[in-house]
Amino acid sequence: MPGDGERRSILLISSGIDYFRGNFGPTSPDLDPTIESAQKGNINIWTLYAPDAGHGDVDFFAFQMPSHN
């Protein structure tokens, strides 16, 4: 456990879809309690969006990873 005043961080990489709860809407019952717990624990939560393999677009990847000829 960090001492008083020390901040911890979590990096969350997700497609945003909760497959365990089956919730595909814009809200989650876990969101508010998670935010409250992180605030109480002095924890930053950083998020990165990563599309699922089946939801990616070829043009998206072509734009993000240009060829190096």
PyMOL CGO cylinders between C-alpha atoms (Angstrom):
from pymol import cmd
from pymol.cgo import CYLINDER

trace = [
    CYLINDER, 0.00, 0.00, 0.00, 1.34, 3.41, -0.85, 0.3, 1, 1, 1, 1, 1, 1,
    CYLINDER, 1.34, 3.41, -0.85, 1.77, 5.94, 1.93, 0.3, 1, 1, 1, 1, 1, 1,
    CYLINDER, 1.77, 5.94, 1.93, -0.53, 8.89, 2.48, 0.3, 1, 1, 1, 1, 1, 1,
    CYLINDER, -0.53, 8.89, 2.48, -0.68, 11.23, -0.48, 0.3, 1, 1, 1, 1, 1, 1,
    CYLINDER, -0.68, 11.23, -0.48, 0.89, 8.80, -2.95, 0.3, 1, 1, 1, 1, 1, 1,
    CYLINDER, 0.89, 8.80, -2.95, -1.11, 8.30, -6.11, 0.3, 1, 1, 1, 1, 1, 1,
    CYLINDER, -1.11, 8.30, -6.11, -1.43, 5.02, -7.97, 0.3, 1, 1, 1, 1, 1, 1,
    CYLINDER, -1.43, 5.02, -7.97, -2.59, 4.50, -11.53, 0.3, 1, 1, 1, 1, 1, 1,
    CYLINDER, -2.59, 4.50, -11.53, -4.39, 1.80, -13.47, 0.3, 1, 1, 1, 1, 1, 1,
    CYLINDER, -4.39, 1.80, -13.47, -4.22, 1.51, -17.27, 0.3, 1, 1, 1, 1, 1, 1,
    CYLINDER, -4.22, 1.51, -17.27, -7.43, -0.01, -18.64, 0.3, 1, 1, 1, 1, 1, 1,
    CYLINDER, -7.43, -0.01, -18.64, -7.38, -1.17, -22.26, 0.3, 1, 1, 1, 1, 1, 1,
    CYLINDER, -7.38, -1.17, -22.26, -10.86, -2.13, -23.39, 0.3, 1, 1, 1, 1, 1, 1,
    CYLINDER, -10.86, -2.13, -23.39, -13.36, -2.25, -26.23, 0.3, 1, 1, 1, 1, 1, 1,
    CYLINDER, -13.36, -2.25, -26.23, -15.89, -0.89, -23.76, 0.3, 1, 1, 1, 1, 1, 1,
    CYLINDER, -15.89, -0.89, -23.76, -18.12, -3.97, -24.03, 0.3, 1, 1, 1, 1, 1, 1,
    CYLINDER, -18.12, -3.97, -24.03, -18.82, -5.88, -20.82, 0.3, 1, 1, 1, 1, 1, 1,
    CYLINDER, -18.82, -5.88, -20.82, -19.18, -9.49, -21.96, 0.3, 1, 1, 1, 1, 1, 1,
    CYLINDER, -19.18, -9.49, -21.96, -19.53, -10.83, -18.42, 0.3, 1, 1, 1, 1, 1, 1,
    CYLINDER, -19.53, -10.83, -18.42, -22.65, -8.82, -17.59, 0.3, 1, 1, 1, 1, 1, 1,
    CYLINDER, -22.65, -8.82, -17.59, -24.05, -8.76, -21.12, 0.3, 1, 1, 1, 1, 1, 1,
    CYLINDER, -24.05, -8.76, -21.12, -24.42, -4.98, -20.87, 0.3, 1, 1, 1, 1, 1, 1,
    CYLINDER, -24.42, -4.98, -20.87, -23.92, -3.40, -24.27, 0.3, 1, 1, 1, 1, 1, 1,
    CYLINDER, -23.92, -3.40, -24.27, -25.46, -0.02, -23.42, 0.3, 1, 1, 1, 1, 1, 1,
    CYLINDER, -25.46, -0.02, -23.42, -23.70, 3.27, -22.66, 0.3, 1, 1, 1, 1, 1, 1,
    CYLINDER, -23.70, 3.27, -22.66, -23.94, 2.79, -18.88, 0.3, 1, 1, 1, 1, 1, 1,
    CYLINDER, -23.94, 2.79, -18.88, -22.73, 0.14, -16.46, 0.3, 1, 1, 1, 1, 1, 1,
    CYLINDER, -22.73, 0.14, -16.46, -23.84, -0.66, -12.90, 0.3, 1, 1, 1, 1, 1, 1,
    CYLINDER, -23.84, -0.66, -12.90, -20.14, -1.01, -12.02, 0.3, 1, 1, 1, 1, 1, 1,
    CYLINDER, -20.14, -1.01, -12.02, -19.07, 2.44, -13.21, 0.3, 1, 1, 1, 1, 1, 1,
    CYLINDER, -19.07, 2.44, -13.21, -20.12, 4.68, -10.31, 0.3, 1, 1, 1, 1, 1, 1,
    CYLINDER, -20.12, 4.68, -10.31, -18.88, 2.34, -7.52, 0.3, 1, 1, 1, 1, 1, 1,
    CYLINDER, -18.88, 2.34, -7.52, -15.56, 1.93, -9.36, 0.3, 1, 1, 1, 1, 1, 1,
    CYLINDER, -15.56, 1.93, -9.36, -15.10, 5.69, -9.67, 0.3, 1, 1, 1, 1, 1, 1,
    CYLINDER, -15.10, 5.69, -9.67, -15.93, 6.18, -5.98, 0.3, 1, 1, 1, 1, 1, 1,
    CYLINDER, -15.93, 6.18, -5.98, -13.47, 3.47, -4.91, 0.3, 1, 1, 1, 1, 1, 1,
    CYLINDER, -13.47, 3.47, -4.91, -10.72, 4.93, -7.10, 0.3, 1, 1, 1, 1, 1, 1,
    CYLINDER, -10.72, 4.93, -7.10, -11.28, 8.40, -5.69, 0.3, 1, 1, 1, 1, 1, 1,
    CYLINDER, -11.28, 8.40, -5.69, -11.16, 7.12, -2.11, 0.3, 1, 1, 1, 1, 1, 1,
    CYLINDER, -11.16, 7.12, -2.11, -8.00, 5.14, -2.86, 0.3, 1, 1, 1, 1, 1, 1,
    CYLINDER, -8.00, 5.14, -2.86, -6.31, 8.09, -4.63, 0.3, 1, 1, 1, 1, 1, 1,
    CYLINDER, -6.31, 8.09, -4.63, -6.07, 6.06, -7.86, 0.3, 1, 1, 1, 1, 1, 1,
    CYLINDER, -6.07, 6.06, -7.86, -5.98, 7.45, -11.40, 0.3, 1, 1, 1, 1, 1, 1,
    CYLINDER, -5.98, 7.45, -11.40, -7.70, 5.32, -14.03, 0.3, 1, 1, 1, 1, 1, 1,
    CYLINDER, -7.70, 5.32, -14.03, -6.36, 5.86, -17.54, 0.3, 1, 1, 1, 1, 1, 1,
    CYLINDER, -6.36, 5.86, -17.54, -8.28, 4.26, -20.41, 0.3, 1, 1, 1, 1, 1, 1,
    CYLINDER, -8.28, 4.26, -20.41, -7.41, 3.32, -23.97, 0.3, 1, 1, 1, 1, 1, 1,
    CYLINDER, -7.41, 3.32, -23.97, -9.98, 2.16, -26.50, 0.3, 1, 1, 1, 1, 1, 1,
    CYLINDER, -9.98, 2.16, -26.50, -9.04, -1.01, -28.35, 0.3, 1, 1, 1, 1, 1, 1,
    CYLINDER, -9.04, -1.01, -28.35, -11.64, -2.40, -30.75, 0.3, 1, 1, 1, 1, 1, 1,
    CYLINDER, -11.64, -2.40, -30.75, -12.35, -6.13, -30.72, 0.3, 1, 1, 1, 1, 1, 1,
    CYLINDER, -12.35, -6.13, -30.72, -10.88, -8.20, -33.53, 0.3, 1, 1, 1, 1, 1, 1,
    CYLINDER, -10.88, -8.20, -33.53, -14.30, -8.58, -35.16, 0.3, 1, 1, 1, 1, 1, 1,
    CYLINDER, -14.30, -8.58, -35.16, -15.17, -4.89, -34.90, 0.3, 1, 1, 1, 1, 1, 1,
    CYLINDER, -15.17, -4.89, -34.90, -12.05, -3.34, -36.38, 0.3, 1, 1, 1, 1, 1, 1,
    CYLINDER, -12.05, -3.34, -36.38, -12.04, -1.70, -39.77, 0.3, 1, 1, 1, 1, 1, 1,
    CYLINDER, -12.04, -1.70, -39.77, -9.28, -2.28, -42.30, 0.3, 1, 1, 1, 1, 1, 1,
    CYLINDER, -9.28, -2.28, -42.30, -9.11, 1.44, -43.03, 0.3, 1, 1, 1, 1, 1, 1,
    CYLINDER, -9.11, 1.44, -43.03, -8.67, 2.17, -39.31, 0.3, 1, 1, 1, 1, 1, 1,
    CYLINDER, -8.67, 2.17, -39.31, -5.61, -0.08, -39.14, 0.3, 1, 1, 1, 1, 1, 1,
    CYLINDER, -5.61, -0.08, -39.14, -4.23, 1.24, -42.41, 0.3, 1, 1, 1, 1, 1, 1,
    CYLINDER, -4.23, 1.24, -42.41, -4.46, 4.75, -41.03, 0.3, 1, 1, 1, 1, 1, 1,
    CYLINDER, -4.46, 4.75, -41.03, -2.89, 3.82, -37.68, 0.3, 1, 1, 1, 1, 1, 1,
    CYLINDER, -2.89, 3.82, -37.68, -0.10, 1.65, -39.10, 0.3, 1, 1, 1, 1, 1, 1,
    CYLINDER, -0.10, 1.65, -39.10, 1.17, 3.11, -42.38, 0.3, 1, 1, 1, 1, 1, 1,
    CYLINDER, 1.17, 3.11, -42.38, 3.47, 0.92, -44.42, 0.3, 1, 1, 1, 1, 1, 1,
    CYLINDER, 3.47, 0.92, -44.42, 7.20, 1.54, -44.20, 0.3, 1, 1, 1, 1, 1, 1,
    CYLINDER, 7.20, 1.54, -44.20, 8.55, 0.96, -47.69, 0.3, 1, 1, 1, 1, 1, 1,
]
cmd.load_cgo(trace, "trace")
